[in-house]
Amino acid sequence: MKNKKVKVQDWGLIDYKEAWDKQEALFADTVKLKIAIRERQTIAVGDAEDEVIATPNYLIFCEHQHVYTLGKSGKPEHLLLDEAGLKQKNAVYYPINRGGDITYHGPGQLVCYPILDLDNFFTDIHLYLRTLEEAVILTLADYGLKAGRYPGYTGVWFDADNEHARKICAMGVRCSRWVTMHGLALNVNTDMDYFNNMIPCGIDDKAVTSMQKELGTAIDINEVKKNLTRHISVLFDMELV
């Protein structure tokens, strides 16, 4: 039985490690439940016995305090700050279990963590990534910004076909038993100076940008969140709850 219902949660401005721990808990619970269902175990719900329930789905939004995270395929030397430099920037650093290289999160950046059982939608991780990218592309189009993809790379870019290519949205996910975690980071009103302290996603010859930088004015991040939620829900055929 496919469950298209998705619980939307807003964690606000949250420490990265706290959010990671909360993600891990939801992810682990979902995987555990999925294994139980697959093994045809009895799942008790309230006073009911012998009732098998569907795996849940979550769409989580937040912003983080200044942090650099390194994916499983990343190189530590892509962070250009030592411990003293991190302290000076009021930032922290974590090697984590998503795909991809190094990225930055901070206030003014909209982070989205879909914890989805893709068996409820489609079991194709490449399509999953392309669908998340499409939701961001459509969200940027709401503001008159024409974005697209850069062949060979994940994420969302401007002018990917020429020397002015610049990245506005980074992506990195983890998937086990078709349950996802981690997700995307869209630069809305991000302090772009923090990107100077790393080689973004391991790409040293391309720029990064934000909606504020492209439009020349600060953007209502809550409005961006609503637009992105809408596009994700339509593209995945979700029922938001």
C-alpha positions as CSV (number, residue, x, y, z in Angstrom):
1,M,0.0,0.0,0.0
2,K,1.5,3.4,-1.1
3,N,1.2,6.2,1.4
4,K,1.3,9.6,-0.4
5,K,0.6,11.5,2.8
6,V,3.6,13.7,3.8
7,K,4.0,15.4,7.2
8,V,5.4,18.9,6.7
9,Q,7.6,20.2,9.6
10,D,9.4,23.5,10.1
11,W,12.3,23.2,12.6
12,G,13.2,26.9,12.3
13,L,16.8,28.0,12.9
14,I,18.4,24.8,14.4
15,D,21.9,23.6,15.2
16,Y,23.1,21.2,12.5
17,K,23.9,18.3,14.8
18,E,20.5,18.6,16.5
19,A,18.8,18.5,13.2
20,W,21.0,15.6,12.0
21,D,20.1,13.6,15.1
22,K,16.4,14.2,14.6
23,Q,16.7,13.2,11.0
24,E,18.5,10.0,11.9
25,A,15.8,9.1,14.4
26,L,13.0,9.6,11.9
27,F,15.0,7.8,9.2
28,A,15.8,4.8,11.5
29,D,12.2,4.5,12.7
30,T,10.9,4.5,9.1
31,V,13.4,1.8,8.0
32,K,12.6,-0.3,11.0
33,L,8.9,-0.1,10.3
34,K,9.5,-0.9,6.7
35,I,11.5,-4.0,7.6
36,A,8.7,-5.1,10.0
37,I,6.1,-4.6,7.3
38,R,8.2,-6.5,4.8
39,E,8.6,-9.4,7.2
40,R,4.8,-9.5,7.7
41,Q,5.2,-8.9,11.4
42,T,2.2,-7.8,13.5
43,I,2.1,-4.1,14.0
44,A,0.0,-2.9,16.9
45,V,-1.7,0.4,16.5
46,G,-3.5,1.6,19.7
47,D,-5.9,-1.3,20.7
48,A,-5.9,-2.8,17.2
49,E,-4.0,-6.0,16.4
50,D,-3.0,-7.4,13.1
51,E,-3.2,-4.1,11.4
52,V,-0.3,-3.3,9.1
53,I,0.4,0.4,8.6
54,A,2.2,2.2,5.9
55,T,5.5,3.9,6.2
56,P,5.4,7.6,7.0
57,N,6.9,10.4,4.9
58,Y,8.3,13.8,6.1
59,L,9.2,17.1,4.4
60,I,11.3,19.0,6.8
61,F,12.4,22.7,6.4
62,C,15.0,24.6,8.5
63,E,17.9,27.0,8.6
64,H,21.2,26.2,10.3
65,Q,23.8,28.0,12.3
66,H,27.1,28.4,10.4
67,V,28.3,24.9,9.5
68,Y,30.4,23.1,7.0
69,T,29.5,19.4,6.2
70,L,31.6,16.9,4.2
71,G,29.9,14.1,2.3
72,K,31.2,10.5,2.0
73,S,32.9,11.2,-1.3
74,G,34.4,14.5,-0.2
75,K,38.0,15.5,0.6
76,P,38.7,17.2,3.9
77,E,41.2,19.5,2.2
78,H,38.2,21.2,0.4
79,L,37.6,23.0,3.7
80,L,40.1,25.9,3.8
81,L,39.7,26.6,7.5
82,D,41.6,25.1,10.4
83,E,40.1,24.8,13.8
84,A,41.1,28.3,14.7
85,G,39.6,29.6,11.5
86,L,36.3,27.9,12.2
87,K,36.2,29.4,15.7
88,Q,36.9,32.8,14.2
89,K,34.0,32.4,11.8
90,N,31.7,31.1,14.5
91,A,31.3,27.9,12.5
92,V,31.5,24.1,13.0
93,Y,32.5,21.2,10.8
94,Y,31.0,17.7,10.5
95,P,31.9,14.8,8.2
96,I,28.5,13.2,7.5
97,N,26.8,10.2,5.8
98,R,25.3,11.9,2.8
99,G,26.6,11.7,-0.8
100,G,28.6,14.6,-2.3
101,D,31.5,16.7,-1.2
102,I,31.7,19.8,1.1
103,T,29.0,22.3,1.5
104,Y,28.0,25.2,3.8
105,H,24.8,25.9,5.7
106,G,23.9,29.0,7.5
107,P,21.2,31.6,8.3
108,G,19.3,32.8,5.2
109,Q,19.7,29.5,3.4
110,L,16.6,27.3,3.0
111,V,17.3,23.7,3.8
112,C,14.9,20.9,2.9
113,Y,15.2,17.4,4.3
114,P,12.7,15.0,2.6
115,I,12.5,11.7,4.6
116,L,10.5,9.7,2.2
117,D,9.9,6.1,1.6
118,L,10.4,6.1,-2.2
119,D,8.3,2.9,-2.4
120,N,5.4,5.3,-1.8
121,F,6.4,7.3,-4.9
122,F,9.0,5.8,-7.3
123,T,12.1,3.7,-6.8
124,D,14.6,5.6,-8.9
125,I,17.2,7.7,-7.0
126,H,18.3,9.5,-10.1
127,L,14.7,10.5,-10.8
128,Y,14.4,11.5,-7.2
129,L,17.3,13.9,-7.5
130,R,16.1,15.3,-10.8
131,T,12.6,15.9,-9.3
132,L,14.0,17.8,-6.4
133,E,16.1,19.9,-8.8
134,E,13.0,20.6,-10.9
135,A,11.1,21.8,-7.8
136,V,13.9,24.3,-7.1
137,I,14.0,25.4,-10.8
138,L,10.2,26.0,-10.7
139,T,10.5,27.9,-7.4
140,L,13.2,30.2,-8.9
141,A,11.1,30.7,-11.9
142,D,8.4,32.1,-9.6
143,Y,10.8,35.0,-9.0
144,G,11.7,35.5,-12.7
145,L,15.0,33.6,-12.3
146,K,15.9,31.1,-15.1
147,A,17.8,28.2,-13.6
148,G,18.8,24.8,-14.9
149,R,21.1,21.8,-14.5
150,Y,24.8,21.4,-15.1
151,P,25.5,18.1,-16.9
152,G,27.4,15.7,-14.7
153,Y,26.7,17.6,-11.5
154,T,23.7,17.6,-9.1
155,G,22.1,20.8,-7.9
156,V,20.7,23.8,-9.6
157,W,22.7,26.4,-11.6
158,F,22.5,29.6,-13.6
159,D,24.2,29.9,-16.9
160,A,25.5,26.3,-16.8
161,D,26.3,26.4,-20.5
162,N,28.9,29.2,-20.3
163,E,31.8,30.7,-18.3
164,H,29.4,32.5,-16.0
165,A,28.0,29.2,-14.5
166,R,27.1,29.6,-10.8
167,K,25.4,27.3,-8.4
168,I,22.5,28.4,-6.3
169,C,21.3,25.0,-4.8
170,A,23.4,22.2,-3.5
171,M,22.1,18.6,-3.0
172,G,23.3,15.5,-1.2
173,V,21.2,12.6,-0.1
174,R,21.4,9.3,1.7
175,C,19.1,6.4,0.7
176,S,18.7,3.0,2.4
177,R,15.9,0.5,1.6
178,W,14.5,3.3,-0.6
179,V,14.1,5.6,2.5
180,T,15.8,9.0,2.0
181,M,17.4,11.6,4.3
182,H,19.4,14.8,3.9
183,G,18.4,16.8,0.9
184,L,18.9,20.3,-0.6
185,A,20.1,23.7,0.4
186,L,18.8,26.7,-1.5
187,N,20.7,30.0,-1.1
188,V,18.1,32.7,-0.5
189,N,19.6,35.5,1.7
190,T,22.8,33.5,2.5
191,D,26.0,35.3,3.6
192,M,28.1,34.3,0.5
193,D,31.4,35.1,2.2
194,Y,31.3,31.8,4.0
195,F,31.7,30.0,0.6
196,N,35.1,31.6,0.3
197,N,36.3,29.3,3.0
198,M,35.9,26.1,1.0
199,I,35.9,24.6,-2.4
200,P,32.1,24.2,-2.9
201,C,31.2,20.7,-3.7
202,G,34.8,20.1,-4.7
203,I,34.4,22.4,-7.7
204,D,37.1,25.0,-7.7
205,D,36.3,26.8,-11.0
206,K,32.6,27.7,-10.6
207,A,30.9,30.4,-8.6
208,V,28.1,30.2,-6.1
209,T,25.2,32.6,-5.8
210,S,22.0,33.4,-3.9
211,M,18.5,34.7,-4.8
212,Q,19.4,37.9,-3.0
213,K,22.5,38.3,-5.0
214,E,20.7,37.6,-8.3
215,L,17.7,39.8,-7.6
216,G,19.6,42.6,-5.8
217,T,17.2,42.5,-2.8
218,A,16.5,40.3,0.2
219,I,13.7,37.8,-0.3
220,D,11.0,36.6,2.1
221,I,12.4,33.1,2.9
222,N,9.0,31.9,4.3
223,E,7.4,32.7,0.9
224,V,10.2,30.8,-0.9
225,K,9.5,27.9,1.5
226,K,5.8,27.9,0.6
227,N,6.6,27.9,-3.1
228,L,9.1,25.1,-2.9
229,T,6.7,23.1,-0.8
230,R,4.0,23.5,-3.4
231,H,6.2,22.5,-6.3
232,I,7.6,19.4,-4.4
233,S,4.1,18.3,-3.5
234,V,2.9,18.6,-7.1
235,L,5.9,16.9,-8.7
236,F,5.8,14.0,-6.2
237,D,2.0,13.8,-6.1
238,M,2.0,14.2,-2.4
239,E,-0.9,14.8,0.0
240,L,0.5,17.3,2.6
241,V,-0.6,16.9,6.2
